[in-house]
Amino acid sequence: METLNVALDERAYPIRIGRGLLDQCELILPYLRQKKVAIVSNTTVAPLYLGKLSASLRDAGIDVIEIVLPDGEKYKDWQTLNLIFDTLLERHCERSTTLIALGGGVVGDMTGFAAACYQRGMPFIQVPTTLLSQVDSSVGGKTAINHPRGKNMIGAFYQPKLVLADTDTLNTLPDRELRAGLAEVIKYGLIRDLPFLEWIELNLERVLAREPDALAYAIHRSCQNKAEVVVADEHENGERALLNLGHTFGHAIETGMGYGEWLHGEAIAVGSMMAAELSCQLGWIDRAAVDRVEKLFVRAGLPVVGPLLVVERYVELMQHDKKVQDGKLRLILFRQIGQAVVSDAASASQIAHAISVRSPHV
């Protein structure tokens, strides 16, 4: 097991990464305020891992409540969130009861948001079971639900007490989900860690083959990057925005196509290509750099061309992005590969052209 620390003063918390951690409830017990927890999972993950985690905690004398949500991005909404609140109220959960998120990014986001809201704040723990959630969404305290007009538009910054990433859970992850998670891994190399990008280029096939050492390194290095950025800019007033490479374009794809049609990582890969095209138009990177990014996403089995979504619809949806400031759309672009910046330098026509280049041509 490896441990990283998210050093947020009195709200600091560890990230534990390793194999077989779900069997080690002693890693969780020190973070419980009372001997009562509510584990939130979904219909896909619960049959695989909920029984194991619940049994481990019950054997330690913990009262365990199980909450199983429907699986899918389309259920990341108020109606499903209320299923958590309904159970917490029915079972007389207190502010000191701990919520545990057992699942991927949707479960983690919803559980964290529920924890931020219930009785004005209760502790929660992240137990991510997908590559995407282990390398990105479980770390940093971003919690949210979707709105029909925009992804993650309703939420809160609310840090967990612990992140417990059991890499054995990736053994049951579908290949498509694994590839989608790689989009976030690649992102760290593209925006701030060129040596890591070079490592990914050399070791991508090992990660795709789920070699334990390669997966563990990719997760650890990604979390290290995420933790450093979060500590420097917890509430996304500056550097943390760089973690949203491709997200403004990508969220437009997810919202425009209907939540769940495109996986988050798939949309982010296309969004990152649009950001690369725009950076090339601005003269910041050359065509060889764009091709380098494209080659890596293709090798990872990720799309580099978006869906059938008209440019005007992209632009409309992007105006709801959280990085719009004073009416101006700010995008994450490349000064060079391995160094991203937040910029509003691109014109509307340049943005439209970047979208069209990475859109289907009939």
Secondary structure by P-SEA (a helix, b strand, c coil): cbbbbccccccbbbbbbccccccccccccccccccbbbbbbcaaaaaccaaaaaaaaaaaccbbbbbbcccccccccaaaaaaaaaaaaaacccccbbbbbcccaaaaaaaaaaaacccccccccccccccccccccccccccccccccccccccccccccbbbbcccccccccaaaaaaaaaaaaaaaacccaaaaaaaaacaaaaaaccaaaaaaaaaaaaaaaaaaaaacccccccccccccaaaaaaaaaaaaccccccaaaaaaaaaaaaaaaaaaaccccaaaaaaaaaaaaaaccccccccccaaaaaaaacccccccccbbbbbcccccccccccccccaaaaaaaaaaacccc
